[in-house]
Amino acid sequence: MTMLIIADDLSGAADCAIGFASAGLHTVVTLDPLNAGADAQVIAADTDTRRLSPAQAAAHTTAAFNALIKPGQRLYKKIDSTLRGNWAAEVAALQQLAGLAIVAPAFPATGRTLQGGRVYVNGEPLETTDTWKLENFDRPADVDAMLMAAGLRTAQLGVETLRGDREALARHILAVADGGVQALIVDAHTAEDLLRLAQVTAHLEQALFWVGSGGLAREIAKLPDFFQSLPPLAVQTPQGKTPRACVLVLVGSLSAVSGRQCAMLRERGSVDELMVPPGVLREGPCHADWSSWQARVGEALDRADLLLRIGRDQAFDPLEGAHLSTQLAELVAPHFGKVGGLIATGGETARAMLTAVGIGSLQLLAEIEAGVAFGRPISTRHGHCPGVITKAGAFGTDHALYAAWLHMTGAVEPNGLTPHESHIYESKGSSTS
């Protein structure tokens, strides 16, 4: 069995697919679904549709499915665990092609759960979070309502039914499908809930596909004997930066989560920091200070590892994120040959940087922490293949960027713990203080 993952942004594609790579499966993320050209057990395609209209997003998603799907291949539609983007329209488009949508966006490892068809983040309703308010204002975070608005007939499955008798659960899902339901919304509070859902749905004789975040995907990846063996792709996989090459930490996200992660990286890591004014990026090469900023970036990369961020001003508009990320990548591109490792926060930022330097696909190799993925380019325009770590902006622990930097540099925590061990230690300490 092979798996096709369709995501709407690059960091989402990677954080969904990394569970399969961690399970030992040959896993590739592609930025160009129509020209993927990869023979892998798991292909995750980034359609880059988050900022499009719902109709455009649905069309791009359908095109990716038709271009990539193979006989016997299973489909996973990756959606944002905080319901950003055009996910409902994309699910509706795929439902016509792939059958019943099993919708389970919970990602318990990152604090995202689903209860009564509503998303909770660390126990609080999604609507109360800055992530939701930034882009959705007063719109309710209601999975059922969003799918019905996209034209789908829906039903909900609570945790009591999910945790009940397995055969009864399978019969219930089949009955729902026979009754004309097109999308079944599944509550889940724990990873065990998602594993139960994966175990039951993976072997149903019913046309269906999964809709979720990285949470359900990693449980599917754990299923034994679910995937066929394929020969591994030849790719260089050394970890850490090359001699005399720096690590570039590129942060396009302005979320509070990213801010805390940057603060810890500055405090503990050996990095310089530059924050590019948005006005420079809005105008790009036409700005009077563009050349001087480009020179500053190059000089900084000659000296040390660099944390490069997009600043914020009174004119900031969330809708300009893609443009600012593209210009930030153009600022870096002439100096990218100096970069031995790239850590990119924000899917738009990661995609813009990789596109600017001709990297079209990554083979995923390791997970730094939940949803933070490390990989290497399969090929590049200029033959330069640095390690790449991607992470969604409003995602991960405060430790995430620092842990990614430690992984990329091969450094260790001052206390001698590995990044993973240190994170566990700090989490336990903070829970008792």
C-alpha positions in Angstrom: 0.0 0.0 0.0 1.2 3.5 -0.7 -0.1 6.9 0.5 -0.8 10.2 -1.2 -1.0 13.2 1.1 -2.4 16.5 -0.3 -1.7 19.6 1.8 -2.4 23.3 1.3 1.0 24.5 2.6 4.6 23.2 2.8 5.1 23.0 6.5 1.8 21.2 6.8 2.8 18.7 4.1 6.0 18.0 6.0 4.5 17.8 9.5 1.9 15.4 8.3 4.3 13.2 6.3 7.1 13.0 8.9 5.2 10.4 10.9 5.5 8.0 7.9 9.2 8.8 7.5 9.7 8.1 11.3 8.1 4.8 10.7 10.8 3.9 8.2 8.9 4.6 5.0 10.4 6.3 2.0 8.7 9.7 2.2 8.9 12.7 -0.2 7.4 16.2 0.0 6.9 17.9 -3.4 6.3 21.6 -4.1 5.0 20.8 -7.6 2.2 18.3 -7.5 1.9 18.2 -11.3 5.5 17.3 -11.8 6.4 15.3 -8.7 8.5 12.7 -10.4 9.1 10.8 -7.2 8.8 7.1 -6.6 8.1 6.8 -2.9 5.9 4.9 -0.5 4.5 8.2 0.7 4.2 11.4 -1.4 3.1 14.6 0.3 2.1 17.3 -2.2 1.9 21.0 -1.3 -0.8 22.6 -3.5 -0.1 26.1 -2.0 -3.8 26.9 -1.9 -4.3 28.5 1.5 -4.5 32.1 0.1 -6.6 31.2 -2.9 -10.4 31.5 -3.3 -12.3 28.3 -2.3 -13.1 27.6 -5.9 -9.5 27.9 -7.0 -8.3 25.8 -4.0 -10.8 23.1 -4.9 -9.6 23.1 -8.5 -5.9 22.9 -7.6 -6.6 20.1 -5.1 -8.5 18.1 -7.7 -5.7 18.6 -10.3 -3.1 17.3 -7.8 -5.2 14.2 -7.0 -5.7 13.4 -10.7 -2.0 13.9 -11.4 -0.6 11.8 -8.5 -3.1 9.1 -7.5 -2.2 5.6 -8.4 -4.2 2.3 -8.4 -4.5 1.0 -4.8 -3.1 4.2 -3.3 -4.8 5.6 -0.2 -5.6 9.3 0.2 -4.9 11.6 3.1 -6.1 15.2 2.9 -4.0 17.2 5.3 -5.7 20.1 6.9 -4.6 22.7 9.4 -5.3 21.6 13.0 -6.6 25.2 13.6 -8.8 25.1 10.5 -7.0 27.8 8.5 -7.4 28.0 4.7 -9.9 26.5 2.2 -9.9 23.0 3.7 -13.7 22.5 3.6 -13.9 23.3 -0.1 -10.9 21.0 -0.8 -12.5 18.2 1.1 -15.7 18.6 -0.8 -13.9 18.4 -4.1 -12.0 15.2 -3.1 -15.1 13.6 -1.7 -16.6 13.3 -5.1 -13.5 11.4 -6.2 -12.5 9.4 -3.1 -15.7 8.5 -1.1 -16.5 9.1 2.5 -14.4 11.7 4.3 -13.2 10.6 7.7 -12.6 14.0 9.3 -10.4 14.1 12.4 -8.2 17.2 12.7 -7.1 16.5 16.3 -3.4 16.5 17.1 -3.2 15.7 20.8 0.6 15.8 20.9 0.4 19.5 20.1 -2.6 20.3 22.3 -5.2 20.2 19.6 -8.4 18.1 20.4 -11.9 17.8 18.9 -15.0 17.7 21.1 -18.5 18.0 19.8 -17.1 18.9 16.4 -15.3 21.9 17.8 -11.5 22.4 18.0 -9.8 23.0 21.3 -6.2 24.3 21.7 -4.7 23.3 25.1 -8.2 23.0 26.5 -9.4 26.4 25.3 -11.9 26.9 22.4 -10.1 27.7 19.1 -12.1 30.9 18.7 -10.3 32.4 21.8 -6.8 31.9 20.4 -4.8 34.7 18.6 -4.2 32.3 15.7 -8.0 32.2 14.9 -8.7 35.8 15.6 -5.9 37.0 13.3 -7.6 35.5 10.2 -11.1 34.6 11.1 -12.4 37.4 13.3 -15.9 36.4 14.5 -16.4 33.3 12.4 -17.1 30.2 14.6 -14.5 27.3 14.5 -17.2 24.7 13.8 -16.1 21.8 11.7 -19.6 20.6 11.0 -20.9 24.0 9.9 -17.8 24.6 7.6 -18.3 21.3 5.9 -22.0 21.8 5.4 -21.4 25.2 4.0 -19.1 23.5 1.4 -22.1 21.3 0.4 -21.4 18.1 2.2 -23.9 15.9 4.2 -22.3 15.3 7.6 -22.5 13.2 10.8 -20.6 13.3 14.0 -19.0 10.5 16.0 -18.3 11.0 19.7 -15.5 9.5 21.7 -17.9 7.2 23.5 -18.7 5.4 20.3 -15.1 5.6 19.1 -13.8 3.9 22.3 -16.5 1.3 22.3 -16.6 -2.2 20.7 -14.4 -2.2 17.6 -16.8 -4.3 15.4 -19.7 -2.1 16.4 -17.7 1.0 15.5 -16.9 -0.5 12.0 -20.6 -1.3 11.5 -21.6 2.2 12.5 -19.2 3.8 10.0 -20.5 1.6 7.2 -24.1 2.4 8.1 -23.3 6.1 8.1 -21.9 5.8 4.6 -24.8 3.8 3.4 -27.1 6.5 4.7 -25.7 9.1 2.4 -23.3 10.8 4.7 -20.3 12.3 2.9 -18.2 13.5 5.8 -18.0 11.8 9.2 -16.6 14.2 11.9 -14.7 12.2 14.6 -14.1 13.6 18.1 -10.7 12.6 19.5 -9.0 13.6 22.8 -5.9 11.4 22.8 -3.5 9.7 20.4 -5.1 6.4 21.4 -8.4 7.7 20.1 -6.8 8.4 16.7 -5.0 5.0 16.7 -8.4 3.3 17.2 -9.9 5.3 14.3 -6.9 4.4 12.1 -7.1 0.7 13.0 -10.8 0.4 12.2 -11.0 2.6 9.0 -7.8 1.3 7.4 -9.4 -2.1 6.6 -13.0 -1.2 5.9 -14.4 -2.3 2.6 -15.7 1.2 1.9 -14.4 3.9 -0.4 -13.1 6.5 2.0 -10.2 8.9 2.6 -8.8 10.5 5.8 -8.9 14.2 6.5 -6.8 15.4 9.4 -3.6 17.0 10.7 -0.3 15.3 11.6 -2.1 13.6 14.5 -4.1 11.0 12.7 -1.4 10.6 10.0 1.2 9.4 12.5 -1.2 6.8 13.9 -1.9 5.4 10.4 1.9 5.2 9.9 2.1 2.9 12.9 -0.2 0.3 11.4 1.7 -2.9 10.8 1.9 -4.4 7.3 0.0 -1.5 5.8 2.7 -0.5 3.3 4.6 -2.3 0.6 8.4 -2.2 0.6 9.9 0.0 -2.2 13.6 0.5 -2.9 15.0 3.5 -1.1 15.8 6.7 -3.1 19.5 7.4 -3.4 20.1 10.6 -1.5 22.9 12.0 0.7 21.7 12.1 4.3 24.4 13.5 6.5 23.1 15.5 9.4 24.5 18.8 10.7 26.0 21.7 8.8 29.0 21.4 6.4 32.4 22.8 7.5 32.4 26.6 7.4 28.7 26.7 6.4 26.2 28.5 8.6 22.7 27.6 9.7 20.0 30.1 8.6 16.9 30.3 10.7 14.2 32.0 8.6 11.1 33.2 10.5 8.2 34.6 8.5 5.5 34.0 11.1 4.6 36.8 13.5 2.7 34.5 15.9 3.3 34.7 19.6 4.4 31.1 19.5 7.2 31.9 17.0 8.1 34.9 19.1 8.7 32.8 22.2 10.6 30.2 20.1 12.9 32.9 18.7 13.5 34.3 22.2 14.7 30.9 23.5 16.9 30.4 20.4 18.5 33.8 21.0 19.0 33.1 24.7 20.6 29.7 24.3 21.9 29.4 20.8 25.0 30.9 19.2 23.1 32.9 16.6 23.1 36.5 15.3 19.7 38.2 14.6 18.5 40.5 11.9 14.9 41.7 11.7 14.0 43.1 8.2 11.6 46.0 8.2 8.4 45.1 6.3 8.6 48.3 4.3 11.8 47.0 2.7 10.1 43.8 1.8 7.0 45.4 0.5 8.9 47.4 -2.2 11.6 44.7 -2.7 14.5 45.7 -5.0 12.8 49.1 -5.6 13.4 50.1 -2.0 16.3 52.4 -1.4 17.7 50.2 1.3 17.3 46.8 -0.5 20.9 46.5 -1.6 22.2 47.4 1.9 20.0 44.8 3.5 21.0 42.2 1.0 24.7 43.0 1.8 24.0 42.8 5.6 22.5 39.3 5.2 25.5 38.1 3.3 27.9 39.6 5.8 26.0 38.0 8.7 26.1 34.6 7.1 29.8 34.9 6.7 30.2 35.4 10.5 27.8 33.1 12.2 24.5 31.2 12.3 21.7 33.7 11.6 18.2 34.2 12.8 16.5 36.3 10.1 13.0 37.6 10.8 10.3 39.7 9.2 9.6 42.8 11.4 6.2 44.3 12.0 4.9 47.9 11.6 1.6 49.8 11.8 0.8 49.0 8.1 1.0 45.2 8.7 -1.8 43.2 7.0 -2.0 39.4 7.5 -2.9 39.0 3.9 0.5 40.3 2.8 2.3 37.4 4.4 3.0 35.5 1.1 4.4 38.6 -0.6 6.7 39.4 2.4 7.9 35.8 2.6 8.7 35.8 -1.2 10.7 39.0 -0.9 12.5 37.7 2.2 13.6 34.7 0.2 14.8 36.9 -2.7 16.8 38.9 -0.2 18.6 35.7 0.9 18.8 33.9 -2.4 22.2 35.3 -3.7 23.8 34.1 -0.5 22.2 30.7 -0.2 25.3 28.9 -1.2 26.7 29.8 2.2 23.9 28.1 4.0 24.7 24.6 5.3 21.3 24.2 7.0 18.0 25.9 6.7 15.3 26.1 9.4 12.1 27.7 8.1 9.2 28.7 10.2 5.9 29.3 8.4 4.8 27.3 5.4 4.8 30.3 3.1 8.3 31.3 4.2 9.6 27.8 3.7 8.1 27.4 0.3 9.3 30.8 -0.9 12.9 30.1 0.1 13.0 26.7 -1.5 11.4 28.0 -4.7 13.8 30.9 -4.9 16.8 28.5 -4.9 15.3 25.8 -7.1 14.5 23.1 -4.5 11.4 21.3 -5.7 11.2 18.3 -3.3 12.6 17.0 0.0 13.1 13.5 1.3 12.0 13.5 4.9 14.4 11.8 7.3 13.6 12.7 11.0 11.3 14.4 13.4 12.8 16.9 15.8 9.6 17.2 17.9 6.0 16.7 17.1 5.4 18.2 13.6 8.9 19.6 13.2 10.5 17.8 10.2 14.0 17.4 9.0 14.9 16.4 5.4 17.2 17.0 2.5 16.6 18.1 -1.1 16.4 15.4 -3.7 17.8 17.7 -6.3 18.4 21.4 -6.7 19.0 23.9 -9.5 22.6 24.5 -8.5 23.4 21.1 -6.8 23.5 22.7 -3.3 21.6 20.3 -0.9 21.6 21.7 2.7 19.6 20.1 5.4 16.1 21.6 5.7 13.8 21.8 8.8 10.3 23.1 8.4 7.8 24.1 11.1 4.4 25.8 11.0 4.4 29.3 12.4 1.9 29.0 15.3 3.1 25.5 16.2 5.4 23.7 18.5 6.8 24.1 22.0 8.8 27.1 23.0 11.8 24.8 22.6 11.2 24.0 19.0 13.5 26.3 17.1 16.3 25.8 19.6 15.9 22.0 19.3 16.0 22.4 15.5 19.2 24.4 15.7 20.8 21.9 18.0 19.9 19.1 15.5 21.2 21.0 12.5 24.5 22.0 14.2 25.1 18.7 15.9 25.4 20.6 19.2 24.2 19.3 22.6 22.4 21.0 25.4 24.8 22.5 28.1 23.3 20.0 30.6 24.4 17.1 28.3 20.9 16.1 27.4 19.8 15.6 23.9 17.2 18.1 22.6 14.4 15.6 23.1 15.5 14.6 26.6 15.9 18.3 27.6 12.4 19.1 26.3 10.9 16.3 28.4 12.9 17.4 31.4 11.8 21.0 31.1 8.1 20.0 30.5 8.1 18.0 33.7 9.8 20.8 35.6 7.3 23.4 34.4 4.4 21.3 35.3 5.4 21.2 39.0 6.4 24.8 39.4 
